[in-house]
């Protein structure tokens, strides 16, 4: 936006009022109106400059925040990602004292008990 000149606002108001049938002649009230228009033009110009600076600052802040947010996301991903488990390989049973593998429940032989008959 182009800045507003101090006299430009007063001149436009004067032309607007002239179109409505009111002419501003030199006097004490016109000096007050002129001063008010000058202050208003300054306020508008300063506001526009402030808004432009805020917009630029916001864009810089937004870029910085997006970078930080990406870093946070990466850390969360690294901490919560499942860890790959090594493949499970069956381990043979440890050998018995005689060097032969210890018999398991499937390889044990059933020993039948002989009952002795009582004489009686």
DRENTORDREN-826979 format. One record per atom (N, C-alpha, C): y, x, z; atom name. Coordinates in pm, 1 decimal, always signed. Layout:
// residues N
[site [Y X Z] "CA"] ...
// end
This chain:
// residues 120
[site [-117.1 +83.6 +0.0] "N"] [site [+0.0 +0.0 +0.0] "CA"] [site [+123.8 +88.3 +0.0] "C"] [site [+220.6 +48.4 -77.1] "N"] [site [+347.4 +122.0 -79.5] "CA"] [site [+428.5 +87.0 +43.6] "C"] [site [+499.3 +186.0 +100.3] "N"] [site [+580.9 +155.0 +218.5] "CA"] [site [+699.0 +65.0 +182.0] "C"] [site [+741.9 -14.0 +279.0] "N"] [site [+855.6 -104.3 +260.0] "CA"] [site [+983.2 -29.1 +296.6] "C"] [site [+1082.5 -31.8 +207.1] "N"] [site [+1211.3 +31.2 +235.8] "CA"] [site [+1287.1 -54.5 +336.7] "C"] [site [+1371.1 +9.7 +419.2] "N"] [site [+1441.2 -62.0 +526.1] "CA"] [site [+1533.1 -171.9 +471.3] "C"] [site [+1604.0 -146.7 +364.2] "N"] [site [+1695.6 -247.0 +308.2] "CA"] [site [+1623.1 -348.5 +221.7] "C"] [site [+1505.3 -314.7 +174.8] "N"] [site [+1431.7 -401.2 +82.4] "CA"] [site [+1397.5 -535.6 +146.8] "C"] [site [+1353.1 -534.4 +269.5] "N"] [site [+1316.2 -657.8 +337.7] "CA"] [site [+1440.0 -747.3 +358.8] "C"] [site [+1552.9 -687.8 +397.9] "N"] [site [+1677.4 -765.0 +418.2] "CA"] [site [+1722.9 -826.2 +287.0] "C"] [site [+1715.4 -748.3 +180.4] "N"] [site [+1758.6 -800.3 +50.0] "CA"] [site [+1670.9 -915.6 +4.5] "C"] [site [+1540.8 -904.5 +25.3] "N"] [site [+1450.9 -1013.6 -14.5] "CA"] [site [+1476.2 -1139.9 +67.5] "C"] [site [+1501.0 -1123.0 +196.8] "N"] [site [+1531.4 -1239.8 +280.3] "CA"] [site [+1663.9 -1302.4 +237.1] "C"] [site [+1762.3 -1217.4 +206.1] "N"] [site [+1891.7 -1269.6 +160.0] "CA"] [site [+1874.7 -1350.4 +32.7] "C"] [site [+1795.3 -1299.4 -62.4] "N"] [site [+1771.7 -1371.5 -187.8] "CA"] [site [+1695.8 -1501.6 -162.8] "C"] [site [+1597.9 -1498.3 -74.3] "N"] [site [+1522.2 -1618.7 -41.1] "CA"] [site [+1615.2 -1725.8 +18.3] "C"] [site [+1699.2 -1684.6 +114.2] "N"] [site [+1790.3 -1781.1 +176.8] "CA"] [site [+1895.2 -1832.0 +78.4] "C"] [site [+1938.5 -1745.0 -12.7] "N"] [site [+2036.8 -1786.1 -114.0] "CA"] [site [+1977.0 -1894.4 -202.6] "C"] [site [+1846.3 -1880.9 -236.3] "N"] [site [+1777.5 -1982.4 -316.0] "CA"] [site [+1767.2 -2114.7 -241.7] "C"] [site [+1769.5 -2111.1 -110.7] "N"] [site [+1761.6 -2232.3 -28.7] "CA"] [site [+1900.7 -2287.6 +3.1] "C"] [site [+2004.0 -2218.9 -47.7] "N"] [site [+2140.4 -2268.1 -27.1] "CA"] [site [+2210.2 -2204.2 +91.7] "C"] [site [+2155.5 -2096.8 +148.0] "N"] [site [+2217.8 -2029.7 +262.0] "CA"] [site [+2256.9 -1889.3 +217.5] "C"] [site [+2386.1 -1859.1 +225.7] "N"] [site [+2431.7 -1727.1 +184.4] "CA"] [site [+2469.9 -1647.7 +308.8] "C"] [site [+2418.5 -1524.0 +316.8] "N"] [site [+2450.9 -1436.6 +428.8] "CA"] [site [+2576.2 -1356.8 +394.6] "C"] [site [+2682.5 -1380.7 +469.9] "N"] [site [+2806.3 -1305.8 +449.9] "CA"] [site [+2815.6 -1200.7 +559.5] "C"] [site [+2891.6 -1094.3 +533.1] "N"] [site [+2908.0 -987.3 +631.4] "CA"] [site [+2963.6 -1043.6 +759.7] "C"] [site [+2897.1 -1005.9 +867.6] "N"] [site [+2942.3 -1051.3 +998.8] "CA"] [site [+2848.2 -996.2 +1104.9] "C"] [site [+2874.0 -1035.4 +1227.2] "N"] [site [+2793.2 -982.0 +1337.7] "CA"] [site [+2648.9 -1031.6 +1331.1] "C"] [site [+2627.8 -1157.8 +1291.1] "N"] [site [+2490.6 -1209.3 +1283.2] "CA"] [site [+2411.0 -1142.9 +1170.8] "C"] [site [+2477.4 -1109.5 +1058.7] "N"] [site [+2405.8 -1043.4 +949.1] "CA"] [site [+2365.2 -901.8 +988.2] "C"] [site [+2448.0 -834.7 +1070.4] "N"] [site [+2410.2 -700.7 +1117.0] "CA"] [site [+2284.5 -708.5 +1203.8] "C"] [site [+2275.8 -810.6 +1285.8] "N"] [site [+2156.6 -830.2 +1368.2] "CA"] [site [+2033.2 -860.0 +1284.1] "C"] [site [+2051.8 -944.0 +1182.6] "N"] [site [+1939.6 -975.8 +1091.6] "CA"] [site [+1897.1 -850.3 +1017.4] "C"] [site [+1995.9 -770.8 +971.6] "N"] [site [+1966.0 -647.4 +900.2] "CA"] [site [+1888.8 -551.0 +991.2] "C"] [site [+1931.8 -537.1 +1117.3] "N"] [site [+1863.5 -449.0 +1211.8] "CA"] [site [+1720.8 -499.1 +1238.2] "C"] [site [+1704.9 -630.6 +1251.9] "N"] [site [+1571.8 -687.6 +1273.3] "CA"] [site [+1480.0 -663.0 +1155.3] "C"] [site [+1533.8 -677.0 +1033.4] "N"] [site [+1454.3 -651.7 +912.6] "CA"] [site [+1414.4 -504.4 +904.9] "C"] [site [+1506.4 -415.9 +945.3] "N"] [site [+1478.0 -272.5 +945.3] "CA"] [site [+1365.3 -240.3 +1043.5] "C"] [site [+1373.0 -297.8 +1164.7] "N"] [site [+1265.8 -275.7 +1263.2] "CA"] [site [+1132.0 -332.1 +1215.5] "C"] [site [+1137.4 -448.6 +1154.9] "N"] [site [+1014.7 -510.8 +1103.5] "CA"] [site [+952.1 -425.1 +993.5] "C"] [site [+1034.6 -370.6 +903.9] "N"] [site [+983.3 -283.8 +796.9] "CA"] [site [+918.7 -158.4 +856.8] "C"] [site [+982.9 -99.4 +959.1] "N"] [site [+924.8 +18.1 +1025.0] "CA"] [site [+790.7 -16.3 +1089.7] "C"] [site [+786.1 -130.2 +1158.4] "N"] [site [+662.2 -171.1 +1225.1] "CA"] [site [+549.6 -193.7 +1124.9] "C"] [site [+581.6 -256.6 +1012.2] "N"] [site [+480.2 -281.5 +908.1] "CA"] [site [+430.7 -149.9 +851.4] "C"] [site [+523.0 -57.4 +822.5] "N"] [site [+484.0 +71.5 +766.3] "CA"] [site [+397.2 +151.4 +863.8] "C"] [site [+436.1 +152.9 +991.1] "N"] [site [+356.2 +226.7 +1089.7] "CA"] [site [+219.0 +162.7 +1109.1] "C"] [site [+213.5 +31.4 +1106.5] "N"] [site [+85.0 -37.3 +1120.1] "CA"] [site [-7.4 -3.3 +1004.3] "C"] [site [+47.1 -2.6 +883.5] "N"] [site [-34.1 +30.9 +767.0] "CA"] [site [-86.0 +174.7 +775.1] "C"] [site [+0.3 +268.0 +820.3] "N"] [site [-43.6 +407.1 +835.3] "CA"] [site [-154.5 +417.5 +939.8] "C"] [site [-136.8 +346.2 +1050.5] "N"] [site [-238.9 +347.7 +1155.5] "CA"] [site [-370.4 +290.4 +1108.0] "C"] [site [-363.4 +181.1 +1031.2] "N"] [site [-486.1 +121.6 +978.7] "CA"] [site [-557.4 +214.4 +881.2] "C"] [site [-481.5 +284.2 +798.5] "N"] [site [-542.6 +379.6 +704.8] "CA"] [site [-611.5 +493.2 +780.7] "C"] [site [-544.3 +546.1 +883.3] "N"] [site [-604.2 +654.4 +961.4] "CA"] [site [-728.4 +605.5 +1035.2] "C"] [site [-721.7 +484.4 +1088.5] "N"] [site [-837.1 +428.6 +1158.9] "CA"] [site [-954.3 +409.6 +1063.6] "C"] [site [-923.5 +365.5 +941.5] "N"] [site [-1028.7 +344.9 +842.4] "CA"] [site [-1097.2 +476.8 +808.4] "C"] [site [-1018.6 +582.1 +787.1] "N"] [site [-1075.4 +714.2 +756.8] "CA"] [site [-1156.1 +765.2 +876.2] "C"] [site [-1100.5 +750.0 +996.7] "N"] [site [-1171.2 +794.0 +1116.3] "CA"] [site [-1300.2 +717.6 +1137.3] "C"] [site [-1298.5 +588.3 +1107.8] "N"] [site [-1417.8 +506.0 +1122.6] "CA"] [site [-1525.9 +550.0 +1024.8] "C"] [site [-1486.7 +582.7 +902.2] "N"] [site [-1585.0 +629.4 +803.9] "CA"] [site [-1648.1 +760.3 +849.3] "C"] [site [-1566.1 +850.9 +904.3] "N"] [site [-1620.1 +978.0 +954.0] "CA"] [site [-1713.2 +952.4 +1071.7] "C"] [site [-1670.2 +864.4 +1161.4] "N"] [site [-1751.9 +832.6 +1278.0] "CA"] [site [-1881.3 +766.1 +1234.5] "C"] [site [-1872.1 +677.7 +1137.1] "N"] [site [-1990.5 +607.5 +1088.3] "CA"] [site [-2091.0 +706.3 +1030.8] "C"] [site [-2042.9 +804.1 +952.9] "N"] [site [-2132.4 +905.1 +896.5] "CA"] [site [-2198.2 +985.7 +1007.1] "C"] [site [-2119.2 +1023.6 +1107.7] "N"] [site [-2174.1 +1100.4 +1219.0] "CA"] [site [-2276.0 +1020.0 +1297.9] "C"] [site [-2247.0 +891.6 +1319.1] "N"] [site [-2340.2 +806.2 +1391.9] "CA"] [site [-2469.6 +786.3 +1315.1] "C"] [site [-2460.4 +772.2 +1183.3] "N"] [site [-2581.2 +754.7 +1102.8] "CA"] [site [-2669.2 +878.7 +1111.2] "C"] [site [-2607.3 +997.9 +1109.7] "N"] [site [-2684.7 +1121.5 +1121.7] "CA"] [site [-2753.5 +1128.0 +1257.1] "C"] [site [-2680.3 +1095.5 +1364.1] "N"] [site [-2738.1 +1098.0 +1498.6] "CA"] [site [-2850.1 +994.4 +1510.3] "C"] [site [-2829.9 +877.1 +1452.6] "N"] [site [-2931.3 +773.1 +1457.7] "CA"] [site [-3056.9 +817.3 +1383.9] "C"] [site [-3042.4 +884.0 +1271.1] "N"] [site [-3158.2 +936.9 +1198.8] "CA"] [site [-3232.8 +1039.6 +1283.4] "C"] [site [-3158.3 +1123.5 +1355.5] "N"] [site [-3222.5 +1222.8 +1442.6] "CA"] [site [-3300.7 +1153.9 +1554.0] "C"] [site [-3241.6 +1050.4 +1612.4] "N"] [site [-3309.7 +977.5 +1718.9] "CA"] [site [-3436.9 +912.6 +1665.4] "C"] [site [-3427.7 +852.3 +1547.9] "N"] [site [-3545.7 +789.6 +1487.4] "CA"] [site [-3656.5 +891.9 +1463.8] "C"] [site [-3618.8 +1010.5 +1417.4] "N"] [site [-3717.4 +1115.1 +1390.8] "CA"] [site [-3787.0 +1158.5 +1519.4] "C"] [site [-3710.1 +1175.9 +1625.3] "N"] [site [-3769.1 +1217.0 +1753.4] "CA"] [site [-3863.9 +1108.6 +1805.0] "C"] [site [-3820.9 +983.0 +1795.9] "N"] [site [-3907.4 +873.5 +1840.5] "CA"] [site [-4035.3 +871.8 +1758.3] "C"] [site [-4023.8 +891.4 +1629.1] "N"] [site [-4141.9 +892.9 +1542.6] "CA"] [site [-4237.1 +1005.1 +1582.0] "C"] [site [-4180.7 +1123.6 +1606.8] "N"] [site [-4265.6 +1237.2 +1642.1] "CA"] [site [-4335.8 +1215.0 +1775.6] "C"] [site [-4265.8 +1152.6 +1871.2] "N"] [site [-4324.0 +1132.4 +2004.2] "CA"] [site [-4424.8 +1018.3 +2007.2] "C"] [site [-4409.7 +919.0 +1920.4] "N"] [site [-4496.0 +801.3 +1927.8] "CA"] [site [-4601.0 +796.3 +1817.0] "C"] [site [-4596.8 +889.1 +1723.4] "N"] [site [-4694.8 +887.4 +1615.1] "CA"] [site [-4832.7 +919.2 +1671.8] "C"] [site [-4936.3 +852.0 +1621.7] "N"] [site [-5070.2 +880.8 +1671.8] "CA"] [site [-5111.4 +1022.5 +1633.3] "C"] [site [-5179.9 +1089.4 +1727.1] "N"] [site [-5225.6 +1225.4 +1698.4] "CA"] [site [-5363.8 +1217.5 +1635.9] "C"] [site [-5389.1 +1295.9 +1533.8] "N"] [site [-5521.0 +1291.4 +1470.0] "CA"] [site [-5626.3 +1348.1 +1565.8] "C"] [site [-5740.2 +1278.3 +1576.2] "N"] [site [-5848.8 +1322.5 +1664.0] "CA"] [site [-5945.8 +1407.0 +1583.1] "C"] [site [-5996.3 +1515.2 +1641.2] "N"] [site [-6092.4 +1598.6 +1567.3] "CA"] [site [-6222.6 +1520.3 +1548.6] "C"] [site [-6296.5 +1548.9 +1440.8] "N"] [site [-6421.2 +1476.2 +1416.9] "CA"] [site [-6522.3 +1505.3 +1527.8] "C"] [site [-6596.1 +1403.4 +1566.1] "N"] [site [-6695.2 +1416.9 +1672.3] "CA"] [site [-6825.7 +1465.4 +1611.3] "C"] [site [-6875.0 +1577.8 +1663.5] "N"] [site [-7004.8 +1629.6 +1617.3] "CA"] [site [-7101.8 +1618.8 +1733.7] "C"] [site [-7221.6 +1568.0 +1706.3] "N"] [site [-7317.7 +1553.2 +1815.5] "CA"] [site [-7359.9 +1691.1 +1866.8] "C"] [site [-7368.3 +1703.5 +1996.1] "N"] [site [-7410.5 +1831.0 +2054.5] "CA"] [site [-7554.9 +1818.1 +2100.0] "C"] [site [-7637.9 +1918.6 +2070.8] "N"] [site [-7779.1 +1911.7 +2113.3] "CA"] [site [-7786.2 +1927.0 +2265.4] "C"] [site [-7890.3 +1868.6 +2325.5] "N"] [site [-7903.0 +1880.3 +2470.3] "CA"] [site [-7928.2 +2025.6 +2509.7] "C"] [site [-7885.5 +2065.1 +2628.6] "N"] [site [-7905.8 +2204.0 +2668.5] "CA"] [site [-8054.8 +2234.0 +2687.7] "C"] [site [-8096.0 +2355.6 +2657.8] "N"] [site [-8239.5 +2389.2 +2670.2] "CA"] [site [-8281.7 +2392.7 +2817.8] "C"] [site [-8409.4 +2363.8 +2838.0] "N"] [site [-8465.2 +2367.0 +2973.3] "CA"] [site [-8485.9 +2512.1 +3014.5] "C"] [site [-8531.5 +2532.4 +3136.0] "N"] [site [-8550.2 +2668.1 +3188.1] "CA"] [site [-8655.0 +2744.8 +3108.8] "C"] [site [-8753.7 +2675.6 +3050.5] "N"] [site [-8858.7 +2744.8 +2976.3] "CA"] [site [-8818.4 +2773.0 +2831.1] "C"] [site [-8694.6 +2740.6 +2791.4] "N"] [site [-8647.6 +2769.1 +2656.7] "CA"] [site [-8667.0 +2654.7 +2560.6] "C"] [site [-8740.9 +2551.8 +2603.4] "N"] [site [-8762.0 +2435.6 +2518.4] "CA"] [site [-8656.3 +2331.2 +2552.3] "C"] [site [-8618.2 +2250.0 +2453.3] "N"] [site [-8519.6 +2146.6 +2484.7] "CA"] [site [-8572.5 +2050.4 +2589.9] "C"] [site [-8485.8 +2003.8 +2674.2] "N"] [site [-8521.9 +1910.5 +2779.4] "CA"] [site [-8561.9 +1779.3 +2714.2] "C"] [site [-8674.5 +1723.0 +2754.7] "N"] [site [-8716.6 +1598.2 +2691.2] "CA"] [site [-8622.1 +1484.9 +2729.4] "C"] [site [-8598.0 +1402.8 +2632.1] "N"] [site [-8512.1 +1287.7 +2655.8] "CA"] [site [-8599.2 +1167.3 +2683.4] "C"] [site [-8539.4 +1054.7 +2710.4] "N"] [site [-8614.6 +933.6 +2743.0] "CA"] [site [-8704.1 +892.4 +2627.5] "C"] [site [-8667.1 +923.5 +2508.7] "N"] [site [-8745.8 +882.5 +2392.0] "CA"] [site [-8865.6 +973.9 +2370.2] "C"] [site [-8855.7 +1099.6 +2413.7] "N"] [site [-8964.0 +1193.6 +2385.9] "CA"] [site [-9061.0 +1209.4 +2502.0] "C"] [site [-9033.5 +1150.9 +2615.2] "N"] [site [-9123.4 +1161.5 +2730.3] "CA"] [site [-9249.1 +1080.0 +2703.7] "C"] [site [-9359.4 +1135.7 +2752.1] "N"] [site [-9485.4 +1062.5 +2740.1] "CA"] [site [-9506.1 +981.5 +2866.5] "C"] [site [-9563.5 +872.0 +2846.9] "N"] [site [-9594.6 +790.7 +2962.1] "CA"] [site [-9726.6 +841.4 +3020.2] "C"] [site [-9724.2 +863.8 +3145.6] "N"] [site [-9845.8 +909.5 +3213.6] "CA"] [site [-9907.6 +787.7 +3279.8] "C"] [site [-10031.8 +763.6 +3242.4] "N"] [site [-10098.3 +647.0 +3301.3] "CA"] [site [-10161.2 +688.5 +3433.6] "C"] [site [-10147.3 +606.5 +3526.9] "N"] [site [-10204.1 +638.4 +3658.0] "CA"] [site [-10344.0 +578.6 +3667.2] "C"] [site [-10431.6 +657.8 +3717.4] "N"] [site [-10569.0 +608.8 +3734.4] "CA"] [site [-10580.4 +555.4 +3875.6] "C"] [site [-10630.0 +440.9 +3882.0] "N"] [site [-10648.4 +381.4 +4013.1] "CA"] [site [-10788.2 +414.0 +4063.2] "C"] [site [-10790.5 +446.2 +4180.4] "N"] [site [-10922.2 +470.5 +4241.2] "CA"] [site [-10967.8 +344.5 +4312.8] "C"] [site [-11089.5 +319.4 +4293.6] "N"] [site [-11142.4 +199.2 +4356.6] "CA"] [site [-11183.7 +233.8 +4499.0] "C"] [site [-11154.4 +149.0 +4585.6] "N"] [site [-11190.5 +168.6 +4724.4] "CA"] [site [-11330.1 +107.6 +4751.4] "C"] [site [-11394.2 +179.1 +4822.8] "N"] [site [-11526.5 +126.8 +4856.6] "CA"] [site [-11514.9 +59.0 +4991.6] "C"] [site [-11558.6 -46.3 +4996.3] "N"] [site [-11538.9 -107.9 +5117.9] "CA"] [site [-11623.8 -198.6 +5177.2] "C"] 
// end
